[in-house]
Amino acid sequence: MSGYAKEPAMPTEISTRDLPPSDRWSPPLVIPAPVCRLENFLGAERAARLLSYAISRQSDFHAGTVVDPLSGQVSRKGRSSLVLPVTSPVLSRHLADCLPLVQEVLGHRAALTHTSTVMTAHGEGGHYGMHTDASRVRDVGTALSAVYYLHRRPRGFEGGQLRLYDTLIRGGRAQPAESYRTVEPDHDTIVFFPAGAFHEVVPSTCPSGQFADHRFTLTTWISGARSAETAHGSSSGVLEWMARAAEHTRPLKDIDDDDHDHDHDGAGPVALPAASETARLSLPAPPPRAV
């Protein structure tokens, strides 16, 4: 005999006295920020070499900046981190090979053609307040952001987690929600998310004060050529709503109209190579159903 009580033969009706009717019913919609996380992205040997490179370039890092979306002025408001613009054929190749899988997971269909990358370092008090990456890309509705983490083990810092905020839709308008998901800055791990997602880096501490104990990343913005065709209908409805919420964070002066090819942190565009058919990552086929 089962220890569970049998269900009644007929359903019990909830009366309107218990659940009164409503003339208007329009609950706010909260859309979780889609994210794709890959572990052991570069492998132990490459990750160790890259960490050594980052530590050796300490004197070349400079203070990271932000762009005010209304005035277009560059400042350090809401951000405390060090940056170093970089390029890497190896990183570009790895990104190209995993993007088909990443786009499938995120429901992203836009053609991606180039990247720009900075190496960052967060030490004592390092942080980056809530923002989007609209100032980094041509079209925030079709671009992706990627953050690759590396650090000494055991960690010489605490904190530094990435918060990805959900999108709240109310009355046809989109805005960042109060809810979020947290991503730990694990060594040799990379996380991808829509460039229109509101996100922040929570403050970190570095008790030793040594540069080698900082939280390091390679932060890459991946986008394509902006056109009427790519600006609409190239991604899921979720990404479109996120882009709407992020649009007011985009500088009024389009970055395509700038007189230089680099952003406010010095990162410049690099062509994204084609994915290698032998190395590209993809979701495995589902197992056959039992008959």
C-alpha positions as CSV (number, residue, x, y, z in Angstrom):
1,M,0.0,0.0,0.0
2,S,1.2,3.5,-0.8
3,G,1.7,5.9,2.1
4,Y,0.1,8.7,0.1
5,A,-3.6,9.6,0.3
6,K,-5.6,9.0,-2.8
7,E,-6.5,12.1,-4.8
8,P,-10.3,13.0,-4.8
9,A,-12.2,11.7,-7.8
10,M,-13.5,15.2,-8.6
11,P,-11.5,18.5,-8.4
12,T,-12.4,21.0,-5.7
13,E,-13.5,24.3,-7.0
14,I,-11.9,27.5,-5.6
15,S,-14.8,29.9,-5.3
16,T,-14.7,33.6,-6.2
17,R,-15.0,34.4,-2.5
18,D,-11.6,32.7,-1.9
19,L,-10.1,34.1,-5.1
20,P,-11.9,37.3,-6.2
21,P,-12.0,38.2,-9.9
22,S,-10.0,41.2,-11.1
23,D,-11.0,43.6,-13.8
24,R,-7.4,44.1,-14.8
25,W,-4.6,41.6,-14.6
26,S,-1.2,42.7,-15.9
27,P,1.6,41.3,-13.8
28,P,5.1,42.5,-14.5
29,L,7.3,40.1,-16.5
30,V,10.8,39.3,-15.3
31,I,13.1,37.9,-17.9
32,P,16.3,36.2,-16.6
33,A,19.5,37.2,-18.3
34,P,20.6,34.3,-20.5
35,V,24.2,33.2,-19.8
36,C,26.5,30.5,-21.1
37,R,29.5,29.4,-19.0
38,L,32.4,27.3,-20.1
39,E,35.0,25.7,-17.8
40,N,38.7,24.9,-18.7
41,F,38.4,27.3,-21.6
42,L,42.1,27.7,-22.5
43,G,43.5,24.8,-20.6
44,A,45.9,24.7,-17.6
45,E,49.1,25.4,-19.5
46,R,47.7,28.4,-21.6
47,A,45.9,29.8,-18.5
48,A,49.1,29.7,-16.5
49,R,51.1,31.4,-19.2
50,L,48.4,34.1,-19.6
51,L,48.4,34.8,-15.9
52,S,52.2,35.2,-15.9
53,Y,51.9,37.6,-18.8
54,A,49.3,39.7,-17.0
55,I,51.4,39.9,-13.9
56,S,54.5,40.9,-15.9
57,R,52.7,43.8,-17.6
58,Q,51.7,45.5,-14.3
59,S,53.3,48.9,-15.3
60,D,51.3,49.0,-18.6
61,F,47.9,48.9,-17.0
62,H,46.0,52.1,-16.6
63,A,42.8,53.2,-14.8
64,G,39.5,51.9,-16.5
65,T,37.0,54.5,-17.6
66,V,33.2,54.8,-18.3
67,V,31.3,57.0,-20.7
68,D,28.3,59.1,-19.6
69,P,25.5,58.3,-22.0
70,L,24.1,61.8,-22.0
71,S,27.2,64.0,-22.0
72,G,29.5,61.5,-23.7
73,Q,32.2,62.5,-21.2
74,V,34.7,59.9,-20.1
75,S,35.3,59.5,-16.4
76,R,36.0,56.9,-13.7
77,K,32.7,57.3,-11.9
78,G,31.4,54.0,-10.5
79,R,34.4,52.1,-11.5
80,S,37.7,51.1,-9.9
81,S,39.8,48.8,-12.0
82,L,42.9,48.7,-14.1
83,V,42.8,47.9,-17.8
84,L,45.2,46.9,-20.6
85,P,44.0,46.7,-24.2
86,V,45.2,43.5,-25.8
87,T,44.8,41.3,-28.9
88,S,45.4,37.6,-29.2
89,P,45.1,35.3,-32.2
90,V,44.8,32.3,-29.9
91,L,41.9,33.9,-27.9
92,S,40.2,34.9,-31.2
93,R,40.4,31.3,-32.5
94,H,39.0,29.8,-29.3
95,L,36.1,32.4,-29.3
96,A,35.3,31.6,-32.9
97,D,35.2,27.9,-32.3
98,C,32.9,28.1,-29.3
99,L,30.5,30.8,-30.6
100,P,28.2,28.4,-32.5
101,L,27.5,26.6,-29.2
102,V,27.2,29.9,-27.3
103,Q,24.8,31.4,-29.7
104,E,22.7,28.2,-29.7
105,V,22.5,28.3,-25.9
106,L,21.7,32.0,-25.7
107,G,19.1,32.0,-28.6
108,H,21.3,34.4,-30.5
109,R,21.3,34.4,-34.3
110,A,23.1,37.6,-35.4
111,A,26.2,37.3,-37.6
112,L,29.3,38.2,-35.5
113,T,32.4,39.5,-37.3
114,H,34.8,41.2,-34.9
115,T,35.9,41.6,-31.3
116,S,37.6,44.1,-29.0
117,T,39.3,43.0,-25.8
118,V,40.9,44.5,-22.6
119,M,42.7,42.7,-19.8
120,T,41.4,43.9,-16.4
121,A,42.8,43.7,-12.9
122,H,40.7,44.3,-9.7
123,G,42.5,44.6,-6.4
124,E,41.5,46.1,-3.1
125,G,38.2,47.9,-3.5
126,G,38.0,47.0,-7.2
127,H,34.5,47.2,-8.6
128,Y,32.3,48.2,-11.6
129,G,28.8,49.6,-10.9
130,M,25.7,48.5,-12.7
131,H,26.0,49.2,-16.4
132,T,25.5,47.7,-19.9
133,D,28.1,47.3,-22.7
134,A,26.2,49.5,-25.0
135,S,29.1,52.0,-25.3
136,R,31.4,49.2,-26.5
137,V,29.5,47.8,-29.5
138,R,27.9,49.0,-32.7
139,D,24.5,47.4,-32.0
140,V,23.6,46.4,-28.4
141,G,20.7,44.3,-29.7
142,T,23.0,41.8,-31.5
143,A,26.3,41.9,-29.6
144,L,27.6,39.6,-27.0
145,S,30.0,40.2,-24.0
146,A,32.5,37.6,-22.8
147,V,34.5,37.6,-19.6
148,Y,37.3,35.1,-19.1
149,Y,38.7,34.8,-15.5
150,L,42.1,33.9,-14.3
151,H,43.9,34.3,-11.0
152,R,46.4,32.7,-8.6
153,R,45.3,29.5,-6.8
154,P,44.5,29.7,-4.0
155,R,42.8,33.0,-4.7
156,G,44.6,36.1,-3.3
157,F,41.3,38.1,-3.4
158,E,37.8,37.8,-2.1
159,G,34.6,39.1,-3.8
160,G,34.7,40.3,-7.4
161,Q,31.6,38.2,-8.5
162,L,29.7,39.2,-11.6
163,R,26.0,40.1,-11.1
164,L,23.8,39.7,-14.1
165,Y,20.5,41.5,-13.6
166,D,17.2,40.3,-14.9
167,T,15.0,42.5,-17.2
168,L,11.7,43.8,-15.9
169,I,8.9,44.5,-18.4
170,R,6.0,46.5,-17.2
171,G,3.5,48.4,-19.3
172,G,5.5,47.7,-22.5
173,R,8.6,49.3,-21.0
174,A,11.8,47.4,-20.1
175,Q,14.2,48.2,-17.3
176,P,16.7,46.3,-15.0
177,A,15.0,44.2,-12.3
178,E,16.2,44.0,-8.7
179,S,16.8,40.3,-9.1
180,Y,20.0,38.9,-10.5
181,R,22.2,35.8,-10.8
182,T,25.8,35.6,-9.5
183,V,28.8,34.3,-11.5
184,E,31.9,33.3,-9.5
185,P,35.2,34.4,-11.0
186,D,36.7,30.9,-11.3
187,H,40.1,30.5,-12.9
188,D,40.1,29.4,-16.6
189,T,36.4,29.9,-16.9
190,I,34.6,32.1,-19.4
191,V,31.0,33.4,-19.3
192,F,29.0,34.8,-22.3
193,F,25.9,37.0,-22.0
194,P,24.1,39.6,-24.1
195,A,25.8,43.0,-24.3
196,G,22.5,44.6,-23.4
197,A,22.3,42.8,-20.1
198,F,22.7,45.1,-17.0
199,H,25.5,43.8,-14.9
200,E,28.1,44.8,-12.3
201,V,31.2,43.6,-10.6
202,V,30.9,43.6,-6.8
203,P,33.7,45.0,-4.8
204,S,36.8,42.8,-4.2
205,T,39.4,42.8,-1.4
206,C,43.0,41.9,-1.8
207,P,44.6,41.5,1.7
208,S,48.2,41.1,0.4
209,G,48.0,44.2,-1.8
210,Q,50.2,42.5,-4.4
211,F,49.3,42.9,-8.0
212,A,49.8,39.2,-8.6
213,D,46.9,38.5,-6.2
214,H,44.5,40.6,-8.2
215,R,41.4,39.3,-10.0
216,F,42.3,39.2,-13.7
217,T,40.0,39.0,-16.7
218,L,40.0,39.2,-20.4
219,T,36.8,41.1,-21.3
220,T,35.7,40.8,-24.9
221,W,32.9,42.5,-26.8
222,I,31.7,40.5,-29.8
223,S,29.7,42.2,-32.5
224,G,28.9,42.5,-36.2
225,A,28.4,45.0,-38.9
226,R,25.4,47.2,-38.1
227,S,22.6,47.2,-40.7
228,A,18.9,47.3,-41.1
229,E,18.9,43.6,-41.5
230,T,21.0,42.8,-38.4
231,A,19.4,45.4,-36.2
232,H,16.0,43.6,-36.2
233,G,14.9,40.0,-36.3
234,S,18.4,38.6,-35.6
235,S,17.8,37.4,-32.0
236,S,15.2,36.1,-29.7
237,G,12.5,38.2,-28.1
238,V,14.3,38.0,-24.8
239,L,17.4,39.7,-26.3
240,E,15.2,42.3,-28.0
241,W,13.7,43.3,-24.7
242,M,17.1,43.5,-23.1
243,A,18.3,45.7,-25.9
244,R,15.3,48.1,-25.3
245,A,16.2,48.3,-21.6
246,A,19.8,49.1,-22.4
247,E,19.2,51.6,-25.2
248,H,19.2,54.6,-22.9
249,T,22.7,53.6,-21.6
250,R,24.1,54.0,-25.1
251,P,26.0,57.2,-25.8
252,L,23.9,59.7,-27.9
253,K,26.9,60.0,-30.2
254,D,27.1,56.7,-32.1
255,I,30.5,55.0,-31.6
256,D,30.6,54.4,-35.4
257,D,30.9,58.2,-35.8
258,D,34.0,58.5,-33.7
259,D,37.1,59.9,-35.3
260,H,39.2,56.9,-34.0
261,D,39.0,53.2,-34.0
262,H,39.4,52.6,-30.3
263,D,37.0,52.9,-27.4
264,H,37.5,54.9,-24.2
265,D,39.8,52.2,-22.7
266,G,41.9,51.9,-25.8
267,A,40.4,48.6,-27.1
268,G,40.3,48.3,-30.9
269,P,38.3,46.0,-33.3
270,V,39.9,42.7,-34.5
271,A,38.4,40.5,-37.2
272,L,36.9,37.3,-35.9
273,P,38.2,34.3,-37.7
274,A,35.8,31.6,-39.1
275,A,35.1,28.7,-36.8
276,S,37.2,25.6,-37.4
277,E,34.9,22.7,-38.4
278,T,37.1,20.3,-36.6
279,A,37.4,22.3,-33.4
280,R,34.1,24.1,-33.1
281,L,32.0,23.3,-30.0
282,S,28.4,22.2,-30.3
283,L,25.7,20.6,-28.2
284,P,25.8,16.8,-28.4
285,A,22.9,15.1,-30.0
286,P,20.2,14.0,-27.5
287,P,20.1,10.2,-26.7
288,P,17.6,8.1,-28.5
289,R,14.2,7.7,-26.8
290,A,13.5,4.4,-25.2
291,V,10.7,2.6,-27.1
